[in-house]
């Protein structure tokens, strides 16, 4: 036997062993083991959302305290987004190289420590630097957590399982709004940062003990480590999707299908994102992230100001009406979680862009003449679009293989940071030069781009990750 044939035989044996391990992951229904991991990782995502929004509730105090100009306010907001772009790319690479759990634990440690440090900032320059560093942690946490939760999930019901986890993000935004309204006027702006930072450090104890993704371990050839994690998953429940003693033919067929998906043994690289197979997926998902977050964050960041400055509502009523937007969004995300596996990713996203675009186009056509027309139409459009912004955290990790899942997701999410940073500025320009109706027409047109991109999505519902992305 030649050396080449020996190596080929060893490679085939490794692929069969990996396929057997992946089948065992897919064969265990969701159990308390999965729920525990989802709760711990979800706690980190909750405070990620909290820290991302904390600055919005301390700026009204700092503007008067430090005499900040509009340019400085914009720079403070942009510093966090700039850090998030770097964090998404940096920690995405680290997660591929060193694992999901140590990388995501490092992001939580960084964003929590910097949140506490922000409470000690005594000047614009110091807070600018600290928010930039905090943004690196915030930007790295969510995409890695999304990859991790996806990799723990079996194909059947993965959408529902994941989006129920991702529901924690809008809940974190709601919590930040409520805590900010209560804490800042009573105790001071510093306590808003402490409220987000201290619990995050406490979560580290539990995060560091999370098991590593068995899919990542398998992709690195660490079969014994993956075996230990999978044994823990299997021990959490006696239920199985297929009975390996009675349904041997189906089991063999599933393992063979997974082995086919594992035939590509190349190491992951960002360059593969632009290979003939993955280039269309990459470009489509970038358009989806940009267009959806341009609409969602553009609306969400500006609605309180629009109610106050365009429609001249009292401050308290403006904030109350704006809060309805996030309540509607949370309800819409819950509905998405319950139905997305039956409806499918592509159909849901396409419908979301269509409905949101029609609502915003109607609002522009009637001139957005009253605040209640904005409450009904813009808030509903945001809620509908909010389901797609969450759906993308499910879909993006699905369309890439384990060897580049974290870096692909991290690079895609960097486009949401770009959209989130540019949308508020563009809204200000359009509002000043063309009026309120043109603002909503601009958002409607952004939905058109998303609609056409969504039609080119790869359907991933109820398919094993290795079958979707070889």
C-alpha positions in Angstrom: 0.0 0.0 0.0 1.4 3.4 -1.0 1.7 6.4 1.3 -1.0 8.2 -0.7 -3.5 5.4 -0.3 -2.7 5.2 3.4 -3.4 8.9 3.8 -6.6 8.6 1.7 -7.8 5.7 4.0 -7.0 7.7 7.1 -8.8 10.7 5.7 -11.9 8.7 4.9 -11.8 7.1 8.3 -11.6 10.6 9.9 -14.6 11.8 7.8 -16.6 8.8 8.8 -15.8 9.3 12.5 -16.7 13.0 12.2 -19.9 12.2 10.4 -20.9 9.7 13.2 -20.3 12.4 15.8 -22.4 15.0 13.9 -25.2 12.5 13.5 -25.3 12.0 17.3 -25.7 15.8 17.7 -28.5 15.8 15.1 -30.1 12.8 16.7 -30.8 14.3 20.1 -33.9 16.6 20.4 -33.6 19.8 22.2 -33.3 19.2 25.9 -32.4 20.8 29.2 -28.7 20.7 28.2 -29.5 22.9 25.2 -31.7 25.2 27.3 -28.9 25.7 29.9 -26.4 26.7 27.2 -29.0 29.0 25.6 -29.7 30.7 29.0 -26.0 31.3 29.8 -25.1 32.6 26.3 -28.4 34.5 26.2 -27.4 36.3 29.4 -24.3 37.6 27.7 -26.3 38.7 24.7 -28.8 40.5 27.0 -26.0 42.7 28.4 -24.5 43.1 25.0 -27.7 44.8 23.9 -27.8 46.8 27.2 -24.3 48.1 26.8 -24.9 49.0 23.2 -27.8 51.3 24.1 -26.5 52.6 27.4 -24.9 55.7 25.9 -28.2 57.0 24.5 -29.5 57.4 28.1 -26.5 59.2 29.5 -25.9 61.6 26.6 -28.7 64.1 27.7 -26.8 64.5 31.0 -23.3 64.6 29.5 -24.3 67.2 26.8 -25.0 69.7 29.6 -22.3 68.5 32.0 -19.4 68.5 29.5 -20.9 71.1 27.0 -20.7 68.7 24.1 -21.3 69.9 20.6 -23.4 67.9 18.1 -20.2 66.8 16.4 -18.8 65.4 19.6 -22.1 63.6 20.3 -21.9 62.1 16.9 -18.3 61.0 17.5 -19.2 59.3 20.7 -21.9 57.3 19.0 -19.7 56.5 16.1 -16.8 55.4 18.4 -18.9 52.4 19.6 -19.8 51.3 16.1 -16.2 51.6 14.9 -15.1 49.4 17.7 -17.9 46.9 16.8 -16.6 46.5 13.3 -13.1 45.7 14.5 -14.5 43.4 17.2 -16.7 41.4 14.8 -13.7 40.8 12.5 -11.0 40.2 15.2 -13.0 37.9 17.4 -14.5 36.1 14.4 -11.0 35.1 13.4 -10.1 34.2 17.0 -13.2 32.0 17.3 -12.1 30.0 14.3 -8.6 29.5 15.6 -9.1 29.1 19.4 -12.7 28.1 19.8 -16.1 29.7 20.4 -16.2 29.6 24.2 -12.8 31.3 25.0 -13.4 33.9 22.3 -16.9 34.8 23.4 -15.8 34.8 27.1 -13.1 37.3 26.2 -15.6 39.6 24.4 -17.9 39.7 27.5 -15.0 40.4 29.8 -13.8 43.3 27.6 -17.2 44.9 27.1 -18.1 44.5 30.8 -14.8 45.9 32.1 -15.0 48.8 29.7 -18.6 49.5 30.8 -17.4 49.9 34.4 -14.4 52.0 33.2 -16.9 54.3 31.4 -18.4 55.1 34.7 -15.1 56.7 35.8 -14.6 58.7 32.6 -14.2 62.4 33.4 -13.9 63.9 29.9 -15.0 63.5 26.3 -11.7 62.1 25.2 -11.6 59.4 27.9 -15.2 58.3 27.2 -14.5 58.3 23.5 -11.6 55.9 23.9 -13.4 53.6 26.4 -16.5 53.4 24.2 -14.3 52.4 21.3 -12.7 49.6 23.3 -16.1 48.5 24.7 -17.4 48.4 21.1 -14.8 45.8 20.2 -16.3 43.5 22.8 -19.9 44.3 21.9 -19.2 43.7 18.2 -17.5 40.4 18.8 -20.0 38.8 21.2 -23.2 38.5 19.1 -21.8 36.8 15.9 -19.7 34.3 17.9 -22.7 33.5 20.2 -24.9 33.1 17.1 -22.4 30.6 15.6 -22.2 28.7 18.9 -26.0 28.4 19.4 -26.4 27.3 15.7 -23.7 24.6 16.1 -25.4 23.1 19.2 -28.8 22.8 17.3 -30.2 20.0 15.3 -31.8 20.7 11.9 -35.4 20.2 12.9 -36.7 23.2 14.8 -33.4 25.0 14.7 -35.1 28.3 13.7 -37.5 28.3 16.6 -34.8 27.3 19.1 -32.4 30.0 17.9 -34.8 32.9 17.5 -36.2 32.3 21.0 -32.6 32.7 22.2 -32.1 35.8 20.0 -35.3 37.3 21.5 -33.1 38.2 24.4 -31.5 41.0 22.4 -34.7 43.2 22.0 -35.5 42.4 25.6 -32.0 43.8 26.5 -32.8 47.0 24.6 -36.1 47.3 26.4 -34.4 46.8 29.8 -31.8 49.4 28.9 -34.6 51.9 28.2 -36.4 51.2 31.5 -33.3 51.2 33.6 -32.0 54.3 32.0 -35.2 56.2 32.6 -35.1 55.2 36.3 -31.5 55.2 37.2 -29.9 58.2 35.4 -32.3 60.9 36.9 -32.1 59.4 40.4 -28.5 58.2 40.8 -26.5 59.7 38.0 -25.2 58.8 34.6 -22.3 56.7 36.0 -24.7 54.1 37.4 -26.1 53.3 34.0 -22.7 52.0 32.9 -22.3 50.1 36.2 -25.6 48.5 35.7 -24.5 47.0 32.4 -20.9 46.1 33.5 -21.1 44.5 36.9 -23.6 41.7 36.0 -21.6 41.0 32.8 -18.5 40.2 34.9 -20.5 37.9 37.1 -21.7 36.0 34.0 -18.1 35.2 33.1 -18.0 32.5 35.8 -20.8 30.5 34.0 -19.6 31.3 30.5 -16.1 30.0 31.1 -17.7 26.6 32.1 -19.7 26.2 28.9 -18.7 23.2 26.8 -17.0 24.0 23.5 -19.0 23.6 20.3 -18.7 19.9 19.4 -19.0 20.9 15.7 -15.9 23.1 16.1 -14.1 20.4 17.9 -14.9 17.9 15.3 -13.8 20.3 12.5 -10.4 20.5 14.2 -10.1 16.7 14.5 -10.4 16.8 18.3 -12.8 13.8 18.3 -12.2 12.7 21.9 -13.1 16.2 23.2 -16.2 16.3 20.9 -17.1 12.8 22.1 -17.2 14.1 25.8 -19.4 17.0 24.9 -21.8 14.9 22.8 -22.0 12.3 25.6 -23.2 15.1 27.9 -25.9 16.1 25.4 -27.0 12.5 25.0 -27.1 12.0 28.8 -29.6 14.9 29.2 -32.5 13.0 27.6 -33.4 9.5 26.5 -35.3 10.8 23.4 -33.8 10.3 20.0 -34.9 11.5 16.5 -34.0 8.0 15.0 -33.8 4.7 16.9 -30.3 3.4 15.9 -31.3 -0.2 16.6 -34.6 -0.2 14.6 -33.9 2.4 11.9 -30.5 1.3 10.8 -31.0 2.1 7.1 -32.1 5.7 7.9 -29.2 6.1 10.3 -26.7 4.9 7.7 -28.2 7.3 5.1 -28.0 10.3 7.4 -24.4 9.5 8.3 -23.5 9.1 4.6 -25.1 12.5 3.8 -23.2 14.1 6.6 -19.9 12.5 5.4 -20.6 13.9 1.9 -20.8 17.4 3.4 -17.5 16.8 5.2 -15.6 15.8 2.1 -14.1 19.3 1.9 -11.2 19.1 4.4 -9.7 22.5 3.6 -8.8 24.9 6.4 -11.2 27.9 6.7 -10.1 31.2 5.3 -11.8 34.5 4.7 -10.8 34.1 1.0 -13.2 31.2 0.7 -16.1 33.6 1.4 -15.6 34.7 -2.2 -15.1 31.3 -3.8 -17.6 30.4 -6.6 -19.9 28.5 -4.1 -19.9 31.1 -1.3 -19.5 34.4 -3.2 -23.2 34.7 -4.1 -24.2 33.8 -0.5 -21.8 36.4 0.9 -22.9 39.3 -1.3 -26.6 38.5 -0.8 -26.2 38.4 3.0 -24.2 41.6 3.0 -27.0 43.4 1.2 -29.6 41.9 3.6 -27.6 43.1 6.7 -27.1 46.6 5.3 -30.6 47.2 4.1 -32.4 45.7 7.1 -30.4 47.6 9.7 -30.4 50.8 7.7 -34.2 50.7 8.0 -34.5 49.3 11.5 -31.8 51.4 13.3 -32.6 54.5 11.2 -36.2 54.4 12.3 -35.5 53.3 15.9 -32.8 56.0 16.5 -34.9 58.8 15.1 -38.5 58.2 16.2 -38.2 59.9 19.6 -36.6 62.9 18.0 -39.1 63.1 15.2 -42.0 63.0 17.7 -40.4 65.8 19.7 -39.1 68.1 16.9 -41.3 67.5 13.9 -44.6 66.9 15.7 -43.8 69.0 18.8 -45.1 66.4 21.3 -44.1 66.7 25.0 -41.0 64.8 26.0 -42.8 62.2 28.1 -45.3 61.5 25.4 -42.6 61.3 22.7 -40.7 58.7 24.7 -43.9 56.7 25.5 -44.9 56.6 21.8 -41.4 55.6 20.8 -41.4 52.8 23.4 -44.3 51.2 21.6 -42.0 50.5 18.7 -39.8 48.2 20.7 -42.8 46.5 22.3 -44.3 45.7 18.9 -40.9 44.5 17.7 -40.6 42.0 20.6 -44.0 40.6 19.8 -43.1 40.3 16.2 -39.9 38.5 16.9 -41.8 36.0 19.1 -44.2 35.3 16.2 -41.2 34.8 13.9 -39.7 32.2 16.3 -42.9 30.2 16.3 -43.4 30.2 12.6 -40.0 30.5 10.8 -39.3 26.8 10.5 -42.6 26.2 8.8 -42.6 29.4 6.6 -38.9 29.2 5.7 -36.1 31.7 5.9 -36.3 33.0 2.3 -40.1 33.4 2.3 -40.1 35.1 5.7 -37.4 37.6 4.8 -38.9 38.4 1.4 -42.3 39.0 3.0 -40.8 41.2 5.7 -39.1 43.5 3.2 -42.2 43.7 1.1 -44.6 44.5 4.0 -42.2 47.0 5.6 -41.6 48.7 2.3 -45.3 49.0 1.5 -46.0 50.4 5.0 -43.3 53.0 4.7 -44.2 53.8 1.1 -47.8 54.5 2.2 -46.6 56.7 5.0 -44.5 58.7 2.6 -47.4 58.9 0.1 -49.8 60.4 2.7 -47.1 62.9 3.8 -46.6 61.6 7.4 -48.9 64.4 8.4 -49.7 63.3 11.9 -47.7 61.6 14.7 -50.4 58.8 14.9 -49.8 57.9 11.3 -46.1 57.5 12.2 -47.0 55.4 15.3 -49.1 53.0 13.3 -47.2 52.7 10.0 -43.6 53.4 11.0 -43.7 51.4 14.2 -45.3 48.4 12.5 -42.8 48.6 9.6 -40.0 48.6 12.2 -41.5 45.6 14.0 -41.8 43.7 10.8 -38.2 44.5 9.8 -37.1 43.7 13.3 -37.9 40.0 12.6 -35.5 40.0 9.7 -32.7 41.7 11.7 -33.0 38.8 14.2 -33.5 36.2 11.4 -30.2 37.1 9.9 -28.3 36.0 13.1 -29.9 32.6 12.5 -29.5 32.5 8.7 -25.9 33.8 8.3 -24.2 31.1 10.4 -26.3 28.5 8.5 -24.9 29.3 5.1 -21.2 28.9 6.0 -19.3 25.7 7.0 -17.9 25.3 10.5 -14.4 26.1 9.3 -15.3 29.7 8.5 -18.7 30.2 10.2 -17.6 32.7 12.9 -15.5 34.8 10.5 -18.2 34.8 7.9 -20.8 35.8 10.4 -18.5 38.4 11.9 -17.7 40.0 8.5 -21.4 40.1 7.6 -22.4 41.8 10.9 -19.8 44.5 10.3 -22.2 45.8 7.6 -24.9 46.3 10.2 -22.5 48.6 12.1 -21.8 50.6 8.9 -25.5 50.9 8.2 -26.3 51.8 11.8 -23.6 54.5 11.8 -24.6 56.1 8.5 -28.4 55.8 8.6 -29.0 58.4 11.4 -26.7 60.9 9.7 -28.4 60.5 6.3 -31.9 60.8 7.9 -30.8 64.2 9.4 -29.7 65.4 5.9 -32.8 64.2 4.1 -35.1 65.6 6.9 -33.5 69.0 6.7 -33.4 69.3 2.9 -36.5 67.4 1.8 -38.9 67.0 4.8 -40.3 64.1 6.8 -42.1 62.3 3.9 -38.9 61.9 2.0 -37.3 60.2 5.1 -39.9 57.4 5.0 -39.6 57.2 1.2 -35.9 56.6 1.6 -36.5 53.8 4.0 -39.1 52.3 1.6 -36.5 52.3 -1.2 -34.0 50.6 1.1 -36.6 47.8 1.5 -36.6 47.3 -2.3 -32.9 46.4 -2.3 -33.5 44.0 0.6 -36.5 42.5 -1.2 -34.5 41.5 -4.3 -31.6 40.2 -2.2 -34.0 38.1 -0.1 -35.3 36.3 -3.2 -31.8 34.9 -3.8 -31.4 33.4 -0.3 -30.5 29.8 0.1 -33.4 28.0 2.0 -31.9 26.4 5.1 -34.9 25.4 7.2 -34.8 22.0 8.7 -31.5 21.0 7.0 -28.4 19.9 8.7 -25.6 22.6 8.7 -23.2 20.2 6.9 -25.7 19.6 4.1 -26.3 23.4 3.6 -22.6 24.3 3.6 -20.1 21.6 2.5 
